Amino acid sequence: MPKFATAINCIDGRAQLPIIEYIKRNHAVDFVDMINAPGADGLLAANKDAARLKNIRDAVAVSVDREGSAKVVAVCGHHDCLGNPVDEAQHKTEIKRGVDQLKWWNSNLEIIGLWVNANWTVERVV
């Protein structure tokens, strides 16, 4: 049976493959369910848009309840983000806040924070 993880990531296509490849390589999964929103790290960190957060929370629930789910969820941010145009330090702070938010939603998951840098490689933040 294939194993799945989950990533909450920006809609920017440049950030998709690096995140998928990193998670597959480091968490022994076959597939990564992608939950995408513009500037997802900032959205999670702000914790203000109840409707959009509910959509993300519901999508995470579907993904992690899947048979074969590895129960790994990544909160992601990336360089040159138009949906959340802040500097790298702010992105990393927001990724950490997003990780904390998801831990509050479900403490039974392994929540990680990932940053896609200017070279389009992934750094683990949390």
Summary of the structure (lengths in Angstrom):
residues: 126
radius of gyration: 13.1
end to end distance: 28.4
largest distance: 40.5
contacts: 423
relative contact order: 0.23
helix: 44%
strand: 25%
